[in-house]
Amino acid sequence: MRKRVDVPVQAYSASRVNQELAKEGIPLPFGNRLWAANWPTQTAPFPGLVVHLISTVNNYVLVSQFCLILH
């Protein structure tokens, strides 16, 4: 039961980290103001979730392609 809760918590935590990095001025694509915002709900870091989604999908594709090359 605990593992079902860990995935959304990890995604939310990673998005908050991305949001704080943007607020600190770490360069991200499309400018830091977009990623540092709480748009559209003013409560959840939706742009940070998008950054997390992009990096997760990118890593998944790279790992799956690497595994295909090895076989």
N, C-alpha and C positions, 0 to 999 in steps of 0.2 A: 504494500500500500504506500509506503514512504517514497518509493521511486517515482510514482505518478506525480507527486507534489514537487519533487526535485527539479524536473525539467522546466516547468514554467518559472519556478523561483530562479533557476540559473539563467534563463533567458532574460528575465526582468532585471536581475543583478547586472548582467553583462550590458544591457541597454543603459542602465544608470551609469555604469563606468564609462561607456562611450559618450554619454551626455556630459559627464563631468570633464572628460578629456577635451571635448569641444569647448566647454566653458573656460578651460585653462589655456586654450589657444593652440592645442596640438592640431596641425593642419590635417583636415579631412576634405574629401572632394565636395564640391558645391558650397563651400564656405562653412564656417563654424556656427554662424547664427542659425542656420537651418537645423543642424544636428543638436544644438544646445536647447532648442525649444521644446515645450510641452504640448505641441500642436497635435491633434485638434481638440483634445479633451481637457487640457490644462491640468491634468492629474497624472497621466502616464507618459513615459518618454517614447512616444511612437517613432520619431525619427531614429532614436537609438536602437529600437527594435529592428528597424529597417537595416541599419548598419550591421547588427548582429546576424540578421537573416542573410544578407549578402555574403558575409564572411563564412557563415556556416555552409551555405550552398556551394560557395567556391571551394572550400576545403573538401566537401563531400565529392564534388566532381573531380578534383585533383587526385584524391585518394583512390576513387574508383577507376580512373584512367591509369594510374600507376599500377594498380592490381591487375588490370587487363594486360598491361605491357609485360608484367612479370610472368604471366601464364602463357 
